């Protein structure tokens, strides 16, 4: 279980040139059999970063009627707008696929949802506030 606390940020600026503090978001990428891992990660993130948002990309989508949980925002692979997504599914095993999609997920989050994003592998438990990442 290796910590993968990769962080990508973009500082926004006001018209007068003053920098604003980035809004913290975290994310992970899973296949549906790792949903329980992602739930624990998201809960631990919410416990220590209550103002943050947690996103999870489920590469094989959740089955109909299955909820990810209250504190996770589930992203569909279609949101990545990758014309070659299905080819990647056949080319890579699930671990390689999740790794290959990481840059696309981070770009999506930075462009649409957050000013600052931390990526965590789904088997991580956050044990304290992420002050070092801010």
C-alpha positions in Angstrom: 0.0 0.0 0.0 2.0 2.9 -1.3 1.0 6.5 -0.7 0.3 8.3 -3.9 -0.4 11.8 -2.9 0.2 13.5 -6.2 -1.1 17.0 -6.2 -1.8 19.3 -9.1 -2.9 22.8 -8.6 -3.9 25.9 -10.5 -3.9 29.3 -8.8 -6.8 31.5 -9.8 -6.4 35.2 -9.8 -8.8 38.1 -9.4 -8.9 40.8 -12.0 -6.8 43.0 -9.7 -4.0 40.3 -9.8 -4.4 39.0 -6.3 -4.2 35.2 -6.0 -7.1 33.3 -4.5 -6.6 30.3 -2.3 -7.3 27.1 -4.2 -10.3 25.0 -3.3 -9.1 21.5 -2.1 -10.4 18.4 -3.9 -9.2 14.9 -3.9 -9.8 12.0 -6.3 -9.1 8.4 -7.1 -9.7 6.0 -9.9 -11.2 2.5 -9.3 -12.9 -0.4 -10.8 -16.2 -1.3 -9.1 -14.7 -4.1 -7.0 -12.7 -1.4 -5.2 -15.7 0.7 -4.2 -15.3 -0.2 -0.5 -11.7 1.1 -0.6 -12.8 4.3 -2.2 -15.6 4.8 0.3 -13.1 4.5 3.2 -10.7 6.9 1.5 -13.5 9.4 0.8 -14.7 9.2 4.4 -11.2 9.8 5.8 -10.7 12.7 3.4 -14.0 14.3 4.5 -13.2 13.8 8.1 -9.9 15.7 7.8 -10.9 18.1 5.0 -14.6 18.9 5.6 -14.6 21.8 3.1 -13.1 19.6 0.3 -14.8 17.6 -2.3 -14.0 14.0 -3.3 -14.3 12.6 -6.8 -14.1 9.0 -7.9 -13.8 7.8 -11.5 -15.3 4.3 -11.8 -13.7 2.8 -15.0 -16.3 0.1 -15.3 -19.2 2.1 -14.0 -21.3 1.3 -11.0 -24.2 -1.2 -11.6 -27.7 0.3 -11.7 -29.0 0.9 -8.3 -25.7 1.0 -6.5 -24.8 4.2 -4.7 -21.2 5.2 -4.2 -21.9 7.0 -0.9 -22.9 10.4 0.3 -19.5 12.1 0.3 -18.3 11.0 -3.1 -18.9 12.5 -6.5 -18.9 9.7 -9.1 -17.5 10.5 -12.5 -18.4 8.4 -15.5 -15.6 7.5 -18.0 -17.6 9.3 -20.7 -16.9 12.6 -18.9 -13.2 12.2 -19.9 -14.3 12.5 -23.6 -11.6 10.1 -24.7 -12.4 8.8 -28.2 -10.1 5.8 -27.5 -11.3 4.9 -24.0 -12.8 1.5 -25.1 -9.6 0.6 -26.9 -7.7 1.3 -23.7 -9.9 -1.1 -21.9 -8.8 -3.9 -24.1 -5.2 -2.8 -24.2 -4.5 -2.5 -20.5 -5.3 -4.6 -17.4 -7.4 -2.7 -14.8 -4.5 -1.4 -12.8 -2.8 -0.1 -16.0 -6.0 1.4 -17.2 -6.5 3.3 -13.9 -2.9 4.6 -14.1 -3.3 5.6 -17.8 -6.4 7.6 -17.0 -4.9 9.6 -14.2 -3.7 12.6 -16.3 -7.1 12.8 -18.0 -9.0 12.8 -14.7 -6.8 15.5 -13.2 -7.2 17.6 -16.3 -11.0 17.2 -16.2 -11.1 18.1 -12.5 -8.9 21.2 -12.9 -10.8 22.4 -15.9 -14.3 21.9 -14.5 -14.5 21.3 -10.8 -11.5 22.4 -8.7 -8.6 24.7 -8.5 -6.4 22.2 -6.6 -6.5 18.4 -6.8 -4.8 15.7 -4.8 -4.8 12.2 -6.3 -4.7 9.2 -3.9 -4.6 5.5 -4.6 -7.8 3.9 -3.4 -6.2 1.9 -0.7 -5.1 5.0 1.3 -6.4 6.1 4.6 -6.0 9.8 5.4 -5.1 10.2 9.1 -4.8 13.9 9.5 -5.5 17.2 7.7 -3.6 17.7 4.5 -1.9 20.9 5.5 1.3 20.0 3.7 -0.6 20.0 0.4 -2.1 23.4 0.8 
